[in-house]
């Protein structure tokens, strides 16, 4: 392995660093983007139970906000629910924007690595071929060892760049899709809370 890295030349250093970044980001995002932690399945039912039993106070709102990302969104809406449906929805959207930004953390870096790694490999290819033609110009085609070194550098960097870029692209697509699915769940739960809370209040208003 060390011989292969040495054959690739100095451009193998940034390519290896990119590969380490891909592994680190993928592991971190896989651990972080857990739907069960971000949007607990029974959280909305629990919140609605607090509302119906008049148990929703400042302490429960604080616990809700700190418990999960979905809880943060729901807490933002509940804190402004008395100001009307539109204000509540705006509060939810603002909180959701912050949550989505945190969920998408490091995904831009994955996409950048997926785009840059092949270019680093291509640059290594170009540098390797320049060395080959320089050797041919100075020494002719008789020095097979020198020619093989340039060709080896060209091929190794290209292969290494692709080996980094392909997993990075796959990981980027996978985690982007996962974030999208989590966002849809949080959006659905938030809409349910808004509709249930304000339709319930409209019914109470008509009853009075």
ChimeraX attribute file (.defattr): number of C-alpha atoms within 10 A of each C-alpha:
attribute: neighborCount
match mode: 1-to-1
recipient: residues
	/A:1	6
	/A:2	7
	/A:3	7
	/A:4	14
	/A:5	17
	/A:6	14
	/A:7	19
	/A:8	27
	/A:9	19
	/A:10	13
	/A:11	20
	/A:12	23
	/A:13	13
	/A:14	13
	/A:15	24
	/A:16	16
	/A:17	11
	/A:18	23
	/A:19	22
	/A:20	13
	/A:21	18
	/A:22	26
	/A:23	15
	/A:24	12
	/A:25	20
	/A:26	21
	/A:27	11
	/A:28	12
	/A:29	17
	/A:30	14
	/A:31	9
	/A:32	12
	/A:33	16
	/A:34	14
	/A:35	18
	/A:36	11
	/A:37	13
	/A:38	21
	/A:39	20
	/A:40	17
	/A:41	14
	/A:42	9
	/A:43	17
	/A:44	18
	/A:45	12
	/A:46	10
	/A:47	21
	/A:48	16
	/A:49	13
	/A:50	14
	/A:51	14
	/A:52	10
	/A:53	9
	/A:54	9
	/A:55	13
	/A:56	15
	/A:57	11
	/A:58	11
	/A:59	10
	/A:60	14
	/A:61	19
	/A:62	13
	/A:63	13
	/A:64	20
	/A:65	17
	/A:66	13
	/A:67	16
	/A:68	18
	/A:69	24
	/A:70	30
	/A:71	24
	/A:72	23
	/A:73	25
	/A:74	28
	/A:75	24
	/A:76	23
	/A:77	24
	/A:78	22
	/A:79	15
	/A:80	17
	/A:81	18
	/A:82	11
	/A:83	10
	/A:84	11
	/A:85	17
	/A:86	12
	/A:87	14
	/A:88	20
	/A:89	19
	/A:90	14
	/A:91	21
	/A:92	24
	/A:93	17
	/A:94	13
	/A:95	19
	/A:96	22
	/A:97	13
	/A:98	13
	/A:99	18
	/A:100	15
	/A:101	10
	/A:102	11
	/A:103	22
	/A:104	16
	/A:105	12
	/A:106	18
	/A:107	21
	/A:108	12
	/A:109	16
	/A:110	26
	/A:111	18
	/A:112	16
	/A:113	26
	/A:114	26
	/A:115	18
	/A:116	18
	/A:117	26
	/A:118	22
	/A:119	17
	/A:120	21
	/A:121	28
	/A:122	19
	/A:123	17
	/A:124	26
	/A:125	24
	/A:126	19
	/A:127	18
	/A:128	25
	/A:129	20
	/A:130	15
	/A:131	19
	/A:132	21
	/A:133	15
	/A:134	15
	/A:135	18
	/A:136	16
	/A:137	10
	/A:138	8
	/A:139	12
	/A:140	12
	/A:141	14
	/A:142	10
	/A:143	11
	/A:144	11
	/A:145	10
	/A:146	17
	/A:147	21
	/A:148	13
	/A:149	17
	/A:150	25
	/A:151	21
	/A:152	20
	/A:153	28
	/A:154	26
	/A:155	19
	/A:156	21
	/A:157	32
	/A:158	23
	/A:159	16
	/A:160	23
	/A:161	29
	/A:162	21
	/A:163	17
	/A:164	26
	/A:165	27
	/A:166	16
	/A:167	18
	/A:168	28
	/A:169	17
	/A:170	14
	/A:171	22
	/A:172	24
	/A:173	15
	/A:174	14
	/A:175	19
	/A:176	16
	/A:177	12
	/A:178	18
	/A:179	19
	/A:180	15
	/A:181	13
	/A:182	21
	/A:183	20
	/A:184	12
	/A:185	17
	/A:186	22
	/A:187	17
	/A:188	11
	/A:189	19
	/A:190	22
	/A:191	14
	/A:192	12
	/A:193	19
	/A:194	21
	/A:195	12
	/A:196	13
	/A:197	17
	/A:198	16
	/A:199	13
	/A:200	11
	/A:201	12
	/A:202	12
	/A:203	10
	/A:204	10
	/A:205	9
	/A:206	7
	/A:207	7
	/A:208	6
